[in-house]
Amino acid sequence: MTSARTKLRMVERLRAQGIQDDAVLAAMFAVPRHLFVDEALASRAYDDVSLPINFNQTISQPYIVARMIEILRNGRQLNKVLEIGTGCGYQAAVLAHVADSVYSVERIEPLHLRAKKQLSELQIHNVTLRYADGCAGLPEVAPFDGIIMAAAAPTLLPALRAQLAIGGRMVLPVGMNEQHLYLIERDVNGYRETKLEAVKFVPLLMGKA
Ligand code: SAH
């Protein structure tokens, strides 16, 4: 149910769904997703579904996690990455396999604390978790090679993209009822925005809970 074979099946499904980056597929294989959900849901942990993690939040479906990290990575090893919306810490754990260091911010304290415990139990040491409103990013740690948002923003968040390094990429869901994934690339001349596929995320909320 939570064996290597189940994980391999998930990875094969991701490949069939179009994920091509071997580093991302290896990271998805390496992280035990069942440990990030309630025991009662563990049997569904490797299905391609989002699942509840309490406080009205969800763990993102494996495909969207893999897809966003594939876009973020664009085939290169990432140095410093920022995630907004730690949730249970699953995506941060996957990012830890493809980036030198990961910073992840969560506004709901019990989720932040649970993710912290889970990542330390898995001995993932290159992820720094913060309990804060992620809307402001982490200016004291910027610039980042990559910024990834796990909650849908109403706009493209110009303040956050200023924390991208030159050559950096940001992947975020944007919209209220109708949401789309956006890629923002920063180069010496400025920012380029690309609208990607339709998605469904929980909303980005202001302030600490
Ligand atoms: N990354 C998670 C998905 C979490 S769901 C995964 O691996 O599956 C999105 C998370 O974003 C929720 O936990 C929610 O509380 C958080 N969130 C929403 N608005 C936020 C904000 N302004 N700052 C930080 N976290 C926020």
Boltz pocket constraint, residues with backbone or C-beta under 6 A from the ligand:
constraints:
  - pocket:
      binder: B
      contacts: [[A, 57], [A, 58], [A, 59], [A, 60], [A, 84], [A, 85], [A, 86], [A, 87], [A, 88], [A, 89], [A, 90], [A, 91], [A, 92], [A, 105], [A, 106], [A, 107], [A, 108], [A, 111], [A, 132], [A, 133], [A, 134], [A, 135], [A, 150], [A, 151], [A, 202], [A, 203], [A, 204], [A, 205], [A, 206], [A, 207]]
      max_distance: 6.0
